[in-house]
């Protein structure tokens, strides 16, 4: 009898022990919610996110589970990205520094036309400027990376653009305040439209062109409503990857270490090669569609920049008025760094 009770008791305890272990394992999984405004097929969500999810899982022995909420999900709106990470609605967000406009005046200096040509050069420039010049705009979050896309092109439907004057009178969709100023200065009619609305507005002829890098051509099938592409390295815009500071502070040491080792400079350095691959898809569909691609030489690009110098000065003055006293110093430093990084 004693033997039976003992074995039953032992069995029950063992089962409880196993259950206890299972509960412990359950409790140890740390789910991190990550949001982005980019649509699911965008390269950031097919390359950056899965790479980082797998890397964090691998380095923490499966403890960390990173879950993505892209465009179309509850956390996929463009404008709230920064706030929802800062306030803890999500743990990490991947957003655009140009939205909402006026939110990051220091970082917006990077949107000035003809500053950098490549995602690699501009991403490294942003990160090199961060500690000294940009950090104060990101209070309340842990900044994991700042990066940029490759230089944007001028895409048009009926009018081929080769020189700056060709833009006169054309209605063109602009992605940021700086590009809006550039287009206005060159005599174009700049309009703000969300990216998904470009296709229909191009198709109907409401707009005659738009300024963007190559990659959305693929994501939004815009080669179908475009005939001409001027590869000018016109501008870049900046993105942030930020984390809720309290969430980061609450994590175990090994998880913090895994985040630290996969972000910062090492993550910033990945965006150039990634963006080149994403852009290649957009260029490829434009070529397949038989569209014409024109390329500005460095000398022609410098002509455009010189022509735009008064507009650039006015833009920097407007940033000074937003309380950034050293806007010109930041711009000069960014020019110097972008040239260094793009020579490499």
Secondary structure, DSSP 8 states (H G I E B T S, - for coil): -HHHHHHHHHHHHHHHHHHHHHHHHHHH-EEEEEEESS-TTSHIIIIIHHHHHHHHHHHTTT-EEEEEE-TTSTT--STTHHHHHHTTSSSEEEEETTSSTTS-TTGGGGGSTTS-S-HHHHHHHHHHHIIIIIGGGGTTEEEEEEEE----EEEESS----SGGGGTT-EEE-SSHHHHHHHHHTT-EEE---GGGHHHHHHTTS-SEEEE-SHHHHHTTGGGG--EEEE------EEEEEEEHHHHHHS-HHHHHHHHHHSTHHHHTHHHHHHHHHHHHHHHHHHHTT-EEEE--HHHHHHHHHHTHHHHHHHHHHHHHTT-TTHHHHHHHHHHHHHHHHH-
